[in-house]
């Protein structure tokens, strides 16, 4: 099964299209388009880069601003992103990407916030102060990818045992190196 | 005379689990108690962590639904559906209507079996033995349909990217139609047996309350959130597949206590039956069950997608990053039980030790889903 190891694609620039394979087309619905139109206004004080992934608006945010961005997305009456659906970490080799999927219970629209940090110094402020539910998701990100969520009340291992060596979620972690027969 | 030693009152630490009959799997919680009151709870998970997300990165898109069966092992069809739909959404595949109807019927039947399982386990949690017998009798009827369709009772691996592995058996419609009235009667029996029993009410009413605001902040979804009065059901707020063609209600609770969470699930079983009846009526008998352009080894284009569906336990999400090859670059599984369980310390604030088991049971967690 050694051939089953996924090749870490350094050429894979996250979020951007191009490369050999064709990219998925964009299909924004009316709600997402409305959100796309107001986001620059809502997030005016921050340096964000807006893009589109399939049917969702993506805002790329500098790591140090993520808490303020999330808080204004949650509290602004035009966005009201009161629900954190999912928090994931993706390993792109040199950089780690933390992805927040947001949803508004009231407005019924959704968006994605992304933060990119270097893999050798992965530090992201914790959003547990904005959504309490980020708690375990961030602990899992610390466990499997080694992302340090600064300000998290308790970053103890969640899924792995205390003292587990390495970060098994990362592409560099040997996982498919065994021979089955 | 010596001075009397002052009476010392100390907090006591109780370790519950990981092997405990009422933790529904390998789950440990540490309880700090002051007499009969719980002061603090610390849940510990990870005993069933199999690295499913990482495993997915090494498997092809054809193999992954097999892994998804093993996440939430009480609602296998729903898990498979989420993953297949994530890939389909990325590829822009149009799934034939017949396949979509079969999927919906199976998923709703799966919701019924899952909730019946909850009903049985919850009865046992509060000390009622009999309900489990009734629930398992009804569950068995539905399981037989699953077995006839997919060949397996639990790990079906029946949904493919683009449709189904094979068409359902010729008598599928008849088989489902035959069990519907029997299961409906069974659900009614279960309802009358337990729901308004005085002891049951005393054990569950007003226990483990969480406010709607807090439930949203903690990321709770599914029946646990609807019990707080929030009609958040992804089948309605963000319809996927063909769910916008059916007429059904979202049962909601009012207080967000254990009884509400229980009752929402009982009502949901009835709504699922309604959906199945409509789907059976609309389902075409003939036609392909695999999309036109669906390949055995799907290669979705470069990109990323977050697909979410309404699992019996709540929002089941798959965040899929594809680099254009036949294996996904990253699969993140947003498990409903995982998010629901982290609110446990909030639910157990100032409750009695005896209620801890009831509150945990009312969340209806599956540890395969929590730990992944």
Interface residues (C-beta under 8 A of the other chain):
Chain A: X1 X4 X5 X6 X9 X12 X15 X17 X19 X20 X21 X22 X23 X24 X25 X53 X54 X55 X56 X82 X83 X84 X85 X86 X88 X90 X91 X99 X101 X105 X108 X110 X112 X131 X132 X133 X134 X135 X136 X137 X144 X157 X158 X159 X160 X161 X168 X169 X175 X176
Chain B: X45 X46 X49 X51 X53 X54 X57 X58 X59 X89 X90 X91 X92 X214 X216 X217 X218 X219 X220 X230 X232 X237 X238 X299 X300 X301 X302 X303 X304 X305 X306 X308 X315 X317 X319 X321 X322 X323 X324 X325 X327 X329 X330 X332 X334 X338 X339 X342 X343 X371
